[in-house]
């Protein structure tokens, strides 16, 4: 147990959390488009529902890209020698 490498718990305790305000906004937009698409399908408007589901995939992908980009930009390797 006397290794010089920091553990994952140490990394989490020392790391200042960085928040991207666009990620929650993207999540809310994704949920809204998903809800609208499901409502459209229920009302029998399958063409609009299909377009909304495609839009949901695009918005969801953008949100995930923001999350990955933020993690990459602000992240560092805790096992890398400083």
Backbone bond lengths (Angstrom), bond angles and torsions (degrees), N, CA, C in turn:
res aa  C-N    CA-C-N  psi(-1)  N-CA   C-N-CA  omega(-1)  CA-C   N-CA-C  phi
1 X - - - 1.448 - - 1.519 111.65 -
2 X 1.305 118.80 -1.66 1.442 121.51 -177.35 1.518 112.44 -93.18
3 X 1.340 117.88 39.88 1.462 120.64 -179.16 1.514 109.83 -81.37
4 X 1.324 115.10 158.89 1.465 119.77 -179.56 1.523 111.92 -89.78
5 X 1.323 118.15 -6.92 1.452 120.72 -179.94 1.522 110.16 -79.31
6 X 1.341 117.43 134.33 1.459 119.02 176.99 1.521 110.44 -72.52
7 X 1.302 116.08 147.87 1.454 120.89 177.78 1.515 111.20 -83.45
8 X 1.305 115.95 169.39 1.465 120.69 -179.72 1.523 110.86 -64.49
9 X 1.333 117.15 -36.07 1.459 120.78 178.65 1.524 110.85 -63.94
10 X 1.344 116.65 -39.76 1.459 120.02 177.36 1.521 110.75 -63.56
11 X 1.317 116.38 -38.96 1.461 120.52 178.73 1.525 110.80 -62.67
12 X 1.324 116.66 -42.38 1.455 119.91 -179.31 1.523 111.65 -68.16
13 X 1.312 117.77 -36.20 1.460 120.94 -179.04 1.524 111.11 -71.00
14 X 1.331 117.33 -38.03 1.455 120.88 -176.00 1.521 113.10 -83.15
15 X 1.300 117.80 -21.08 1.459 121.48 -173.02 1.525 110.91 -79.25
16 X 1.324 115.44 127.74 1.454 120.29 173.69 1.526 107.44 -78.73
17 X 1.295 116.82 130.75 1.461 120.40 -177.38 1.517 110.05 -75.78
18 X 1.310 115.46 133.13 1.454 122.43 177.24 1.517 107.08 -111.10
19 X 1.299 115.60 131.10 1.461 119.97 -179.01 1.519 109.83 -117.67
20 X 1.304 115.50 134.51 1.447 121.84 175.46 1.526 106.79 -100.12
21 X 1.329 118.00 117.55 1.479 119.29 -176.35 1.518 113.65 -66.42
22 X 1.325 117.52 -16.49 1.458 119.76 -179.03 1.524 112.55 -79.62
23 X 1.319 118.18 -19.65 1.466 120.59 -179.01 1.529 111.32 -67.05
24 X 1.352 120.43 -50.08 1.473 118.18 176.57 1.530 112.90 -63.30
25 X 1.323 116.73 -34.69 1.468 119.85 177.65 1.530 109.44 -63.84
26 X 1.327 116.99 -43.50 1.466 120.94 177.87 1.518 111.78 -62.99
27 X 1.329 116.02 -37.93 1.470 119.74 178.60 1.526 110.48 -65.62
28 X 1.324 117.17 -41.56 1.467 120.24 178.58 1.529 111.60 -66.48
29 X 1.325 116.81 -40.71 1.467 119.73 177.46 1.528 110.26 -63.77
30 X 1.329 116.38 -41.51 1.468 120.24 177.45 1.515 111.04 -59.49
31 X 1.326 116.61 -45.90 1.463 120.46 179.66 1.527 111.29 -64.23
32 X 1.314 116.46 -38.67 1.470 120.15 179.29 1.514 112.58 -65.84
33 X 1.328 116.86 -44.18 1.466 120.53 179.54 1.529 109.95 -67.21
34 X 1.329 116.68 -39.10 1.468 119.79 177.14 1.525 110.79 -61.53
35 X 1.321 116.71 -44.96 1.470 120.51 179.45 1.524 111.02 -62.67
36 X 1.334 116.53 -44.56 1.467 119.81 178.97 1.529 111.07 -62.53
37 X 1.334 117.00 -39.10 1.461 120.09 178.67 1.511 112.37 -65.44
38 X 1.328 116.31 -42.05 1.467 119.23 178.46 1.526 111.72 -65.71
39 X 1.319 116.50 -38.28 1.467 120.13 177.46 1.528 109.86 -64.92
40 X 1.330 116.94 -40.54 1.469 120.08 178.72 1.523 111.40 -62.75
41 X 1.327 116.42 -42.37 1.464 119.38 177.33 1.522 110.92 -61.94
42 X 1.320 116.53 -41.51 1.471 120.36 -178.69 1.522 112.16 -65.31
43 X 1.325 115.85 -32.91 1.461 119.93 -179.99 1.527 112.18 -82.92
44 X 1.323 117.05 -3.66 1.458 120.35 175.94 1.515 114.34 93.81
45 X 1.317 118.60 4.31 1.458 121.45 179.14 1.529 108.51 -93.68
46 X 1.318 115.68 80.91 1.467 119.82 -172.70 1.526 112.73 -72.18
47 X 1.343 117.96 -29.88 1.470 119.08 179.23 1.524 110.97 -66.07
48 X 1.325 116.85 -45.85 1.467 120.01 178.04 1.524 110.50 -66.69
49 X 1.318 117.02 -39.80 1.456 120.76 178.13 1.520 111.90 -60.76
50 X 1.331 116.46 -40.68 1.463 120.58 178.98 1.530 111.17 -65.88
51 X 1.329 117.03 -41.26 1.473 120.68 177.25 1.528 110.94 -63.91
52 X 1.307 116.83 -39.72 1.466 119.97 178.81 1.523 111.61 -68.30
53 X 1.327 117.43 -36.09 1.468 119.52 177.08 1.529 111.07 -67.19
54 X 1.315 116.77 -36.35 1.469 119.40 175.65 1.525 110.54 -67.41
55 X 1.328 116.10 -39.74 1.470 119.65 176.97 1.526 110.52 -63.90
56 X 1.330 116.82 -36.19 1.460 120.19 178.39 1.518 111.22 -62.54
57 X 1.329 116.70 -40.19 1.465 120.46 179.14 1.530 110.13 -62.93
58 X 1.320 117.11 -41.41 1.462 121.00 179.48 1.525 110.70 -65.13
59 X 1.328 117.29 -47.07 1.465 121.02 -179.43 1.526 110.29 -65.36
60 X 1.307 117.49 -41.20 1.461 121.11 179.17 1.527 110.78 -64.52
61 X 1.307 117.26 -40.43 1.456 120.85 176.92 1.517 112.01 -63.65
62 X 1.327 116.71 -40.80 1.466 120.25 177.51 1.524 111.19 -64.11
63 X 1.326 117.05 -38.43 1.457 120.90 178.62 1.524 111.07 -65.48
64 X 1.303 116.95 -43.86 1.468 120.41 177.72 1.527 110.19 -64.30
65 X 1.328 117.57 -39.76 1.461 120.78 177.89 1.531 110.94 -62.55
66 X 1.329 117.51 -38.60 1.463 121.03 175.44 1.523 111.56 -63.27
67 X 1.323 116.61 -41.11 1.464 120.36 179.24 1.526 110.52 -64.26
68 X 1.321 116.79 -46.20 1.465 120.55 -179.13 1.530 110.07 -66.92
69 X 1.320 116.78 -41.85 1.463 120.33 179.17 1.517 112.57 -62.94
70 X 1.322 117.01 -41.11 1.460 120.86 177.77 1.517 110.80 -65.35
71 X 1.314 117.24 -42.59 1.465 120.78 179.35 1.529 110.45 -64.33
72 X 1.316 117.14 -40.43 1.466 120.75 -179.95 1.524 111.06 -68.66
73 X 1.333 117.26 -42.38 1.459 121.61 -176.56 1.527 112.06 -67.61
74 X 1.327 116.60 -44.89 1.458 120.57 -175.84 1.525 113.46 -95.37
75 X 1.303 117.79 -9.24 1.455 120.59 -175.36 1.513 112.21 -80.29
76 X 1.315 114.29 157.81 1.452 120.64 171.40 1.519 107.81 -142.69
77 X 1.298 116.03 164.89 1.455 121.45 -177.88 1.527 108.81 -92.18
78 X 1.336 118.57 114.83 1.459 119.41 -177.46 1.528 113.18 -71.10
79 X 1.315 117.67 -15.63 1.462 121.08 -178.60 1.530 112.38 -95.99
80 X 1.334 116.10 -0.71 1.445 120.17 179.41 1.530 109.62 -83.13
81 X 1.318 117.23 137.04 1.464 121.08 -179.44 1.532 109.37 -68.50
82 X 1.318 115.27 137.03 1.471 119.93 -179.45 1.491 111.61 -100.74
